[in-house]
Amino acid sequence: MPQQPYAAIFPESNEPILILSLNRKQGRIPKGDYGFLELYCTDKGCDCRRVTIFVLNKKMEAKAVIGMGFDPDGPMPGPYLDDFHKQSPFADDLLQYFVDMINGEPDNLEMLHRHYREVRKKVEGKAYRGKPFPKPGSLVRTATKPPDFAESLLDVVKTASASVKRPSPASRKAAARIDRGTEPDLTTFVEAYHAIRENDRYTDHSELQHELRRYLLDNDRFGEELASLLVTCCTASNDEMVEVVLRILFDALEILRVELERKRKGAEPRMEQLQNALAKQVFLECGDAELCAAVSHILLQGRVEVLPVVHEANSHRLMAIAEGADEADLPGENPLENLFDSIREMAGNCPFEALESLLQVLALNPPQMQISLCGEMLVSDNALISDTAALMLLHPSSEVRKGVSALLSANAGSITPETLRRLIISRNWFPEEIRANIDTAISTARRSRIACAPLPKPLAMTIYASPIDGAAAQSFQVIVPDGKGFKSCSILLKRGEGVADAFVVPLAKKRELNEFLAMMNQEGAFIESSSSYLDLRLCHALSDGAVLGKAPNHWLLQVAEILGKDQWKALPFDPLRELDALREELETGSPELLADRSRNKSLRDSAGWCIEHAFAHSWFEDDAEVDSVIKSAFRKKGVARFSRDQTAIDAIFTKILEKRRPAWLERLTLCTLWLKSSRKPPVPWQQMFHLASMLADNKLKLARIPLMEMVANHTLGAHLERMEDEHPVF
């Protein structure tokens, strides 16, 4: 652990060091001035949370060397006199003065905490995200004897390295292509993304996405550059590079979608600029049918609002094609059959794949046109066409969904048994207006003596579930056999959206399955869960979506069929009801786990969860309101520089976390059930239960809960890191 003085690490800092000035001898300490020089570890990746203090006289002679850890319950906490250095006869007195100084003037201890965070930020190149330091003044520190160094050093090393998270080698190599010392351009990212693509399909490329975000937010011409590059690759018939640039487009849309959700300044005009460029260069000027379909698909996959300018550009493109076509070029007697002949070539006889292909062509067209087309498809004698039309009930557009539900209620006498089964499975996924139309369709089909197709026999499944992350999202990966291989049914749930996404990932060979599982392990937070927990969460998410007038995509219906799930219904989540049920279970089976001893241990342990466990790595708040609160706290008059971090954390509690308490109560309650669903949870579910129960007690201030103190600290750290990232100093 190489150590350097704070003043050497920050030579430009003019902050004075702590001084003890004695006009006369005090105890055994001679008259004179003594400076307390701070030394911190500068080893990259270390989080030892320690400081060494050299007490120097005017001749720069060390009269005491003090070691201290910032965590009183951590290894070698001290403060103590470091045996590895020569100590003066009055070193004990200087140690006691230091102890009195940090106990009697908490601002001095807060300054040491701040200096440690600043050092880690400079060493690591990003804001410090370690667990919160004990609040200065909340604990009384006492001088201790020097520790058994050999034994204690091992503890320090373990603590310092426990939370180091290393990205994949491929991700590091790709991100390394972006030279922070030079100004990158889009072709640099194309090369880096191509390298990731060549490596393997499941490589984590979060570092590369981070660099892309920086470039996107700094470059006002990003949209024009990206659209131009897409057209250039398409014109050159370079399909491989088109796929690479489309992946960059997908990530860019994801970045902007998150910025919009967090109400960041400038996110809306950046999204407009990107979609304007796509409309102009891809849909109007280029007009290549395959490229337009691919971009339409990416826009739908990105779960962003497609702006009118793209819809209009697509309509102009189709009109130009129609006006320029010769009569000989027009389709034959049944254009619908011709359309589906081409789709069948790509999708086989799978209506889910057929709708996916159809959406790429039609989703940007006016809703009424799509509803009219669906009406023709529903009465087709071709089962693939009519089944695909019925699946448009799960169209991305709410207007189309309503129109299709009305068509189904009027034309259900000739639907297929498979469509009837799908209507019965999904009827509870929708708001009342659409559900009423579906019920009419089901009744009509039954009166027409249409037999409901049985669900396929349920398959053996292994369910992996992520925790509820800082964005209130949760993922499921359900692995099932598929012939000689496997497939994963992927589901994304998100608060405020419901079922945000669903899709099926084919895993043709055991090797692909192992790579897929390795990707989940690298992300770090997935645990093997249960079918009952999956069902519970799907019901909660469907309820959220129905209340908001949203519906899942059509792939969730295929997932339900693959897994043999016909019981998913929209059921609202009540955290208080769930906590009461859990408390009753503990009272009956393990009452000792409700005792104060168990509760207090849960509180203590929770202080380290954000560092020690991947499930809590993203537990912090990050949006425009948070930025405003922190900046206001930093600008507050009369607050000393070394106290501003604590002032900001106090503001985060009162103005952010307390207001969002219901969301955190829901998150912790859901995570309690998540832990309970696993045979090998990262922490006992009873511990999370205690934390959730404390959040349910509105009389208890969140600042008294160690886990929430950690959340507040990480919220500040995330803000500082992003400010540094957006305004780097080279």
TACOR-V79713 format. One record per residue. N is the residue number from 1. RES is the residue in one letter. D_FIRST is the distance of its C-alpha to the first C-alpha in Angstrom with 1 decimal. Layout:
BEGIN
N_RES_D_FIRST / N_RES_D_FIRST
END
This chain:
BEGIN
1_M_0.0 / 2_P_3.8 / 3_Q_6.3 / 4_Q_9.9 / 5_P_13.1 / 6_Y_14.8 / 7_A_17.8 / 8_A_16.2 / 9_I_14.9 / 10_F_18.4 / 11_P_20.7 / 12_E_23.7 / 13_S_23.2 / 14_N_25.8 / 15_E_24.7 / 16_P_25.1 / 17_I_22.7 / 18_L_23.8 / 19_I_26.3 / 20_L_28.2 / 21_S_31.5 / 22_L_33.8 / 23_N_37.4 / 24_R_37.9 / 25_K_36.1 / 26_Q_34.8 / 27_G_34.4 / 28_R_32.6 / 29_I_30.9 / 30_P_32.8 / 31_K_34.3 / 32_G_32.3 / 33_D_29.6 / 34_Y_25.9 / 35_G_23.3 / 36_F_20.3 / 37_L_17.5 / 38_E_14.7 / 39_L_11.1 / 40_Y_8.9 / 41_C_5.7 / 42_T_7.1 / 43_D_5.8 / 44_K_9.4 / 45_G_10.6 / 46_C_8.1 / 47_D_10.2 / 48_C_8.8 / 49_R_11.6 / 50_R_10.5 / 51_V_11.3 / 52_T_11.5 / 53_I_15.0 / 54_F_16.4 / 55_V_20.2 / 56_L_22.0 / 57_N_25.7 / 58_K_27.8 / 59_K_27.1 / 60_M_23.4 / 61_E_23.0 / 62_A_20.3 / 63_K_22.5 / 64_A_20.1 / 65_V_16.3 / 66_I_15.9 / 67_G_13.3 / 68_M_14.3 / 69_G_13.8 / 70_F_16.2 / 71_D_17.8 / 72_P_20.1 / 73_D_20.6 / 74_G_17.0 / 75_P_14.9 / 76_M_14.6 / 77_P_16.4 / 78_G_17.7 / 79_P_18.3 / 80_Y_18.2 / 81_L_18.0 / 82_D_14.9 / 83_D_16.5 / 84_F_14.1 / 85_H_15.8 / 86_K_19.5 / 87_Q_21.3 / 88_S_24.7 / 89_P_27.8 / 90_F_27.7 / 91_A_24.0 / 92_D_25.2 / 93_D_27.5 / 94_L_24.8 / 95_L_22.7 / 96_Q_25.9 / 97_Y_26.6 / 98_F_23.2 / 99_V_24.0 / 100_D_27.5 / 101_M_26.4 / 102_I_24.3 / 103_N_27.1 / 104_G_30.0 / 105_E_28.8 / 106_P_27.0 / 107_D_26.7 / 108_N_24.1 / 109_L_21.9 / 110_E_22.7 / 111_M_21.6 / 112_L_18.1 / 113_H_18.2 / 114_R_19.5 / 115_H_17.0 / 116_Y_14.1 / 117_R_16.4 / 118_E_17.1 / 119_V_13.5 / 120_R_13.0 / 121_K_16.5 / 122_K_15.9 / 123_V_12.8 / 124_E_14.7 / 125_G_18.1 / 126_K_19.6 / 127_A_20.1 / 128_Y_17.8 / 129_R_19.6 / 130_G_17.8 / 131_K_20.0 / 132_P_21.7 / 133_F_20.4 / 134_P_23.0 / 135_K_25.7 / 136_P_25.5 / 137_G_28.5 / 138_S_28.8 / 139_L_27.1 / 140_V_27.3 / 141_R_24.2 / 142_T_24.8 / 143_A_23.1 / 144_T_22.0 / 145_K_21.7 / 146_P_18.3 / 147_P_17.3 / 148_D_17.6 / 149_F_14.0 / 150_A_14.4 / 151_E_15.9 / 152_S_13.9 / 153_L_10.4 / 154_L_12.2 / 155_D_13.4 / 156_V_10.1 / 157_V_9.0 / 158_K_12.6 / 159_T_12.8 / 160_A_9.9 / 161_S_11.6 / 162_A_15.1 / 163_S_16.4 / 164_V_15.3 / 165_K_18.8 / 166_R_19.5 / 167_P_22.8 / 168_S_25.2 / 169_P_25.1 / 170_A_28.5 / 171_S_27.5 / 172_R_24.5 / 173_K_26.9 / 174_A_29.6 / 175_A_27.6 / 176_A_26.2 / 177_R_29.9 / 178_I_29.8 / 179_D_28.4 / 180_R_27.1 / 181_G_27.9 / 182_T_31.6 / 183_E_34.2 / 184_P_34.8 / 185_D_38.2 / 186_L_39.6 / 187_T_40.2 / 188_T_36.4 / 189_F_36.1 / 190_V_39.0 / 191_E_37.4 / 192_A_34.1 / 193_Y_36.2 / 194_H_38.3 / 195_A_35.4 / 196_I_34.4 / 197_R_38.1 / 198_E_38.3 / 199_N_35.3 / 200_D_36.7 / 201_R_38.3 / 202_Y_35.6 / 203_T_32.5 / 204_D_30.3 / 205_H_30.4 / 206_S_28.9 / 207_E_26.7 / 208_L_30.0 / 209_Q_31.8 / 210_H_29.3 / 211_E_30.0 / 212_L_33.7 / 213_R_33.6 / 214_R_32.2 / 215_Y_34.9 / 216_L_37.7 / 217_L_37.0 / 218_D_36.8 / 219_N_39.8 / 220_D_43.3 / 221_R_45.0 / 222_F_42.9 / 223_G_45.9 / 224_E_48.3 / 225_E_45.8 / 226_L_45.3 / 227_A_49.0 / 228_S_50.0 / 229_L_47.6 / 230_L_49.1 / 231_V_52.6 / 232_T_51.8 / 233_C_50.4 / 234_C_53.3 / 235_T_55.9 / 236_A_54.4 / 237_S_54.7 / 238_N_51.1 / 239_D_50.6 / 240_E_47.1 / 241_M_45.8 / 242_V_47.8 / 243_E_45.8 / 244_V_42.5 / 245_V_43.6 / 246_L_44.9 / 247_R_41.5 / 248_I_40.1 / 249_L_43.0 / 250_F_42.2 / 251_D_38.6 / 252_A_39.8 / 253_L_42.3 / 254_E_39.6 / 255_I_37.4 / 256_L_40.5 / 257_R_41.7 / 258_V_38.5 / 259_E_38.7 / 260_L_42.3 / 261_E_41.6 / 262_R_39.1 / 263_K_41.7 / 264_R_39.6 / 265_K_41.4 / 266_G_42.7 / 267_A_42.4 / 268_E_46.1 / 269_P_47.2 / 270_R_44.6 / 271_M_46.1 / 272_E_49.5 / 273_Q_48.7 / 274_L_47.4 / 275_Q_50.4 / 276_N_52.8 / 277_A_51.5 / 278_L_51.9 / 279_A_55.4 / 280_K_56.5 / 281_Q_55.1 / 282_V_54.9 / 283_F_57.9 / 284_L_60.3 / 285_E_59.8 / 286_C_58.6 / 287_G_60.2 / 288_D_59.2 / 289_A_60.0 / 290_E_57.1 / 291_L_54.5 / 292_C_55.9 / 293_A_55.8 / 294_A_52.2 / 295_V_51.1 / 296_S_53.2 / 297_H_51.3 / 298_I_47.9 / 299_L_49.0 / 300_L_50.2 / 301_Q_47.1 / 302_G_44.9 / 303_R_46.6 / 304_V_47.3 / 305_E_50.6 / 306_V_52.6 / 307_L_54.1 / 308_P_57.9 / 309_V_57.5 / 310_V_56.3 / 311_H_59.2 / 312_E_61.7 / 313_A_60.4 / 314_N_60.8 / 315_S_64.2 / 316_H_65.3 / 317_R_64.1 / 318_L_66.1 / 319_M_69.2 / 320_A_69.0 / 321_I_68.9 / 322_A_71.9 / 323_E_73.9 / 324_G_73.2 / 325_A_74.1 / 326_D_77.5 / 327_E_79.7 / 328_A_79.1 / 329_D_75.4 / 330_L_75.8 / 331_P_75.1 / 332_G_78.0 / 333_E_79.7 / 334_N_76.6 / 335_P_73.6 / 336_L_71.6 / 337_E_72.2 / 338_N_71.1 / 339_L_67.9 / 340_F_67.1 / 341_D_68.1 / 342_S_65.2 / 343_I_62.9 / 344_R_64.0 / 345_E_63.0 / 346_M_59.4 / 347_A_59.3 / 348_G_61.8 / 349_N_63.5 / 350_C_60.5 / 351_P_61.3 / 352_F_57.6 / 353_E_56.8 / 354_A_60.1 / 355_L_59.2 / 356_E_55.8 / 357_S_57.7 / 358_L_60.3 / 359_L_57.8 / 360_Q_56.4 / 361_V_59.9 / 362_L_61.2 / 363_A_58.5 / 364_L_58.7 / 365_N_62.4 / 366_P_64.3 / 367_P_64.1 / 368_Q_67.9 / 369_M_68.2 / 370_Q_65.8 / 371_I_67.6 / 372_S_70.9 / 373_L_69.5 / 374_C_68.3 / 375_G_71.8 / 376_E_73.2 / 377_M_70.6 / 378_L_71.2 / 379_V_74.9 / 380_S_74.3 / 381_D_75.7 / 382_N_72.5 / 383_A_70.2 / 384_L_67.0 / 385_I_68.1 / 386_S_69.1 / 387_D_66.0 / 388_T_63.8 / 389_A_65.7 / 390_A_65.1 / 391_L_61.4 / 392_M_61.6 / 393_L_61.6 / 394_L_57.8 / 395_H_57.9 / 396_P_55.1 / 397_S_57.8 / 398_S_59.1 / 399_E_62.5 / 400_V_62.8 / 401_R_61.9 / 402_K_64.7 / 403_G_67.1 / 404_V_66.4 / 405_S_66.8 / 406_A_70.2 / 407_L_71.2 / 408_L_70.2 / 409_S_72.2 / 410_A_75.3 / 411_N_75.0 / 412_A_73.6 / 413_G_76.8 / 414_S_75.8 / 415_I_72.1 / 416_T_70.8 / 417_P_69.8 / 418_E_66.2 / 419_T_66.2 / 420_L_67.7 / 421_R_64.9 / 422_R_62.3 / 423_L_64.1 / 424_I_64.2 / 425_I_60.5 / 426_S_59.4 / 427_R_62.0 / 428_N_59.6 / 429_W_57.0 / 430_F_58.9 / 431_P_60.2 / 432_E_63.7 / 433_E_65.7 / 434_I_64.4 / 435_R_64.5 / 436_A_68.2 / 437_N_69.0 / 438_I_67.2 / 439_D_69.1 / 440_T_72.4 / 441_A_71.5 / 442_I_70.7 / 443_S_74.0 / 444_T_75.9 / 445_A_74.5 / 446_R_75.4 / 447_R_78.9 / 448_S_79.1 / 449_R_78.4 / 450_I_75.2 / 451_A_73.3 / 452_C_69.6 / 453_A_67.6 / 454_P_65.6 / 455_L_61.8 / 456_P_60.4 / 457_K_59.5 / 458_P_55.9 / 459_L_53.4 / 460_A_50.7 / 461_M_47.6 / 462_T_43.9 / 463_I_42.5 / 464_Y_38.9 / 465_A_38.1 / 466_S_35.2 / 467_P_34.5 / 468_I_36.0 / 469_D_33.4 / 470_G_32.8 / 471_A_35.8 / 472_A_38.0 / 473_A_38.4 / 474_Q_38.5 / 475_S_39.1 / 476_F_41.0 / 477_Q_41.2 / 478_V_44.2 / 479_I_44.5 / 480_V_48.1 / 481_P_49.9 / 482_D_51.9 / 483_G_54.2 / 484_K_52.1 / 485_G_49.0 / 486_F_47.4 / 487_K_47.0 / 488_S_44.7 / 489_C_46.3 / 490_S_43.8 / 491_I_44.3 / 492_L_42.5 / 493_L_43.3 / 494_K_42.4 / 495_R_43.4 / 496_G_46.0 / 497_E_47.0 / 498_G_47.8 / 499_V_47.6 / 500_A_45.8 / 501_D_46.0 / 502_A_47.1 / 503_F_47.5 / 504_V_47.8 / 505_V_45.5 / 506_P_47.3 / 507_L_45.2 / 508_A_47.7 / 509_K_45.9 / 510_K_43.5 / 511_R_40.9 / 512_E_41.1 / 513_L_40.8 / 514_N_37.6 / 515_E_36.1 / 516_F_37.1 / 517_L_35.6 / 518_A_32.3 / 519_M_32.4 / 520_M_32.8 / 521_N_30.0 / 522_Q_27.7 / 523_E_28.7 / 524_G_27.6 / 525_A_30.0 / 526_F_33.3 / 527_I_34.7 / 528_E_38.0 / 529_S_40.5 / 530_S_44.2 / 531_S_47.4 / 532_S_48.4 / 533_Y_45.2 / 534_L_45.8 / 535_D_49.4 / 536_L_48.4 / 537_R_46.0 / 538_L_48.5 / 539_C_51.2 / 540_H_49.0 / 541_A_48.1 / 542_L_51.7 / 543_S_52.8 / 544_D_50.3 / 545_G_51.7 / 546_A_55.3 / 547_V_55.0 / 548_L_53.6 / 549_G_56.4 / 550_K_54.0 / 551_A_54.3 / 552_P_52.1 / 553_N_52.6 / 554_H_55.0 / 555_W_52.4 / 556_L_51.8 / 557_L_55.4 / 558_Q_54.8 / 559_V_51.7 / 560_A_54.0 / 561_E_56.6 / 562_I_54.1 / 563_L_52.7 / 564_G_56.1 / 565_K_55.2 / 566_D_58.3 / 567_Q_57.2 / 568_W_54.7 / 569_K_56.2 / 570_A_55.0 / 571_L_54.0 / 572_P_52.2 / 573_F_49.0 / 574_D_49.3 / 575_P_45.9 / 576_L_47.7 / 577_R_50.1 / 578_E_47.4 / 579_L_45.5 / 580_D_48.8 / 581_A_49.4 / 582_L_45.9 / 583_R_46.4 / 584_E_49.8 / 585_E_48.3 / 586_L_45.8 / 587_E_48.5 / 588_T_50.6 / 589_G_48.2 / 590_S_45.1 / 591_P_45.8 / 592_E_43.0 / 593_L_40.5 / 594_L_42.1 / 595_A_41.4 / 596_D_39.3 / 597_R_36.7 / 598_S_36.2 / 599_R_36.3 / 600_N_33.7 / 601_K_31.3 / 602_S_31.8 / 603_L_30.9 / 604_R_27.7 / 605_D_26.6 / 606_S_27.5 / 607_A_24.8 / 608_G_22.3 / 609_W_24.7 / 610_C_23.8 / 611_I_20.2 / 612_E_21.0 / 613_H_24.4 / 614_A_25.6 / 615_F_28.9 / 616_A_27.6 / 617_H_25.3 / 618_S_28.1 / 619_W_29.4 / 620_F_29.7 / 621_E_32.6 / 622_D_32.8 / 623_D_36.1 / 624_A_38.1 / 625_E_38.9 / 626_V_35.2 / 627_D_34.6 / 628_S_37.5 / 629_V_36.5 / 630_I_33.0 / 631_K_34.3 / 632_S_37.0 / 633_A_34.6 / 634_F_32.5 / 635_R_35.8 / 636_K_37.1 / 637_K_38.4 / 638_G_37.2 / 639_V_33.7 / 640_A_31.0 / 641_R_28.3 / 642_F_25.5 / 643_S_27.9 / 644_R_28.9 / 645_D_26.4 / 646_Q_27.9 / 647_T_31.3 / 648_A_30.8 / 649_I_29.7 / 650_D_32.8 / 651_A_34.9 / 652_I_33.6 / 653_F_34.7 / 654_T_38.1 / 655_K_39.1 / 656_I_37.5 / 657_L_36.5 / 658_E_39.5 / 659_K_41.8 / 660_R_40.3 / 661_R_40.3 / 662_P_42.9 / 663_A_40.9 / 664_W_37.8 / 665_L_40.2 / 666_E_41.6 / 667_R_38.2 / 668_L_37.0 / 669_T_40.4 / 670_L_40.4 / 671_C_36.9 / 672_T_38.2 / 673_L_41.0 / 674_W_38.7 / 675_L_36.6 / 676_K_39.9 / 677_S_41.2 / 678_S_38.6 / 679_R_38.7 / 680_K_34.9 / 681_P_33.6 / 682_P_29.8 / 683_V_30.7 / 684_P_34.0 / 685_W_36.6 / 686_Q_37.6 / 687_Q_34.3 / 688_M_34.9 / 689_F_38.5 / 690_H_37.5 / 691_L_35.5 / 692_A_38.5 / 693_S_40.9 / 694_M_39.1 / 695_L_39.4 / 696_A_43.0 / 697_D_43.6 / 698_N_44.1 / 699_K_44.3 / 700_L_40.7 / 701_K_38.4 / 702_L_35.7 / 703_A_33.2 / 704_R_33.5 / 705_I_32.4 / 706_P_28.6 / 707_L_28.9 / 708_M_30.7 / 709_E_28.2 / 710_M_25.6 / 711_V_28.2 / 712_A_28.8 / 713_N_25.1 / 714_H_24.8 / 715_T_28.1 / 716_L_26.8 / 717_G_23.6 / 718_A_25.9 / 719_H_28.2 / 720_L_25.5 / 721_E_24.2 / 722_R_27.7 / 723_M_28.6 / 724_E_25.8 / 725_D_26.9 / 726_E_30.5 / 727_H_30.0 / 728_P_27.0 / 729_V_26.1 / 730_F_25.5
END
